[in-house]
């Protein structure tokens, strides 16, 4: 196994909820850009002030302005997170947000099933944590531009509870921090070590499993791992790198291996938390960087097996080098059209798809072809190629030029998260006669 190139876990997920799609009608004969968003959180119950892991999925075709959640600070942002704390939906705004999704505000083709995972903490719009009071709350994503119109996800409903016991002590300590906004934000864009002060570190040592500190601990370890150096003397400013490649690689392995015990403790402390799968991937990356390939592979396999719908599972699949395409079987109902009365008949296709690592491979209708002087423009209707379209109409027609009658061939594809693709076909016949 090649050494891990990413010591900071990419946050993704394959978990979806139902979304609502609104698209501006296109011109006749032109492809209409369409997009839908789905939003989910890593859990449904949070404490007041607890960071919230949000999972955003985009599906469709065409282009979107992919400004990422970092654009939420701007008033004219195309992608917005809306929060309802009991008084209607309002905008969530954050100058910086822990997110893997940031394309610099340029138009990009929709990667169907693209998923981003974000850590929501401090809301600049209210000058406080995203959920400062107990009760019921909702989150929703909104996207808007001149091509696709306005698109909103279905709302996600959360229960917010007041902290009790030790969690109340930790929360109060964070609220009285001199740099309260930065403490809650825990942002690595400006703060390279998330657990920054002696007071922060003392709090972590006293309450290592607090939900308020789990994200900070995970990202603090990632930040320090990213700073591992191949310099001859990393503690000396301006120290040159080791003179030869073999020595530099050895130094990196040895210095990353020094974090092994801390990473193992982190995985134990974060068991059952929002950040557990990410902590396991970080531990696996340390093993991989240190040349412990068997241990790394076992941990990556654990994440894929136990957290198949989380972002960390996608990274684990990439690290283990998934090269196996999904299995795909398709069947149409009905399989035969009779009598050949020239009418369009509704067809339903059943799709059976599975993959050894990806729980939700993307399915698309690739094509429908036909013989016997068939005219696709007239004989195939209500079809949407390039989407997961499983219902359309075929004409019960045969022109007699083929002694076997007419045959429609329907082709689907399935693509997993690693890009492995497979295709499968099913057929619908219009027999020449009932004897055929």
Rosetta blueprint (number, residue, H / E / L):
1 X L
2 X L
3 X L
4 X L
5 X L
6 X L
7 X L
8 X L
9 X L
10 X L
11 X L
12 X L
13 X E
14 X L
15 X L
16 X L
17 X L
18 X L
19 X E
20 X E
21 X L
22 X L
23 X L
24 X L
25 X L
26 X L
27 X L
28 X L
29 X L
30 X L
31 X L
32 X L
33 X L
34 X E
35 X E
36 X E
37 X E
38 X E
39 X E
40 X E
41 X E
42 X L
43 X L
44 X L
45 X E
46 X E
47 X E
48 X L
49 X L
50 X L
51 X L
52 X E
53 X E
54 X E
55 X E
56 X E
57 X E
58 X E
59 X E
60 X E
61 X E
62 X L
63 X E
64 X E
65 X E
66 X E
67 X L
68 X L
69 X H
70 X H
71 X H
72 X H
73 X H
74 X L
75 X L
76 X L
77 X L
78 X L
79 X E
80 X E
81 X E
82 X E
83 X E
84 X E
85 X L
86 X L
87 X L
88 X L
89 X E
90 X E
91 X E
92 X E
93 X L
94 X L
95 X L
96 X L
97 X L
98 X E
99 X E
100 X L
101 X L
102 X L
103 X L
104 X L
105 X L
106 X E
107 X E
108 X E
109 X E
110 X L
111 X L
112 X L
113 X L
114 X E
115 X E
116 X E
117 X E
118 X E
119 X E
120 X E
121 X L
122 X E
123 X E
124 X L
125 X L
126 X L
127 X L
128 X E
129 X E
130 X L
131 X L
132 X L
133 X L
134 X L
135 X E
136 X E
137 X E
138 X E
139 X E
140 X E
141 X E
142 X E
143 X E
144 X E
145 X E
146 X L
147 X L
148 X L
149 X E
150 X E
151 X E
152 X E
153 X E
154 X L
155 X L
156 X E
157 X E
158 X E
159 X E
160 X E
161 X E
162 X L
163 X L
164 X L
165 X H
166 X H
167 X H
168 X H
169 X H
170 X H
171 X H
172 X H
173 X H
174 X H
175 X H
176 X L
177 X L
178 X L
179 X L
180 X H
181 X H
182 X H
183 X H
184 X H
185 X H
186 X L
187 X L
188 X L
189 X L
190 X L
191 X L
192 X L
193 X L
194 X L
195 X L
196 X L
197 X L
198 X H
199 X H
200 X H
201 X H
202 X H
203 X H
204 X H
205 X H
206 X H
207 X L
208 X L
209 X L
210 X L
211 X L
212 X L
213 X L
214 X H
215 X H
216 X H
217 X H
218 X H
219 X H
220 X H
221 X H
222 X H
223 X H
224 X H
225 X H
226 X H
227 X L
228 X L
229 X L
230 X L
231 X E
232 X L
233 X L
234 X L
235 X L
236 X L
237 X L
238 X L
239 X L
240 X L
241 X E
242 X L
243 X L
244 X L
245 X H
246 X H
247 X H
248 X H
249 X H
250 X H
251 X H
252 X H
253 X H
254 X H
255 X H
256 X H
257 X H
258 X L
259 X L
260 X H
261 X H
262 X H
263 X H
264 X H
265 X H
266 X H
267 X H
268 X H
269 X H
270 X L
271 X L
272 X L
273 X L
274 X L
275 X L
276 X H
277 X H
278 X H
279 X H
280 X H
281 X H
282 X H
283 X H
284 X H
285 X H
286 X H
287 X H
288 X H
289 X H
290 X L
291 X L
292 X L
293 X H
294 X H
295 X H
296 X H
297 X H
298 X H
299 X H
300 X H
301 X H
302 X H
303 X H
304 X H
305 X H
306 X H
307 X L
308 X L
309 X L
310 X E
311 X H
312 X H
313 X H
314 X H
315 X H
316 X H
317 X H
318 X H
319 X H
320 X H
321 X L
322 X L
323 X L
324 X L
325 X L
326 X L
327 X E
328 X E
329 X E
330 X E
331 X E
332 X E
333 X E
334 X L
335 X L
336 X E
337 X L
338 X L
339 X L
340 X L
341 X L
342 X L
343 X L
344 X E
345 X E
346 X E
347 X E
348 X E
349 X E
350 X E
351 X E
352 X E
353 X E
354 X E
355 X L
356 X L
357 X L
358 X L
359 X L
360 X L
361 X L
362 X E
363 X E
364 X E
365 X E
366 X E
367 X E
368 X E
369 X E
370 X E
371 X L
372 X L
373 X L
374 X L
375 X L
376 X H
377 X H
378 X H
379 X H
380 X E
381 X E
382 X L
383 X L
384 X L
385 X L
386 X L
387 X L
388 X L
389 X L
390 X L
391 X E
392 X E
393 X E
394 X E
395 X E
396 X L
397 X L
398 X L
399 X L
400 X L
401 X L
402 X L
403 X L
404 X L
405 X L
406 X E
407 X E
408 X E
409 X E
410 X E
411 X E
412 X E
413 X E
414 X E
415 X E
416 X L
417 X L
418 X L
419 X L
420 X L
421 X E
422 X E
423 X E
424 X E
425 X E
426 X E
427 X E
428 X E
429 X E
430 X E
431 X L
432 X L
433 X L
434 X L
435 X L
436 X L
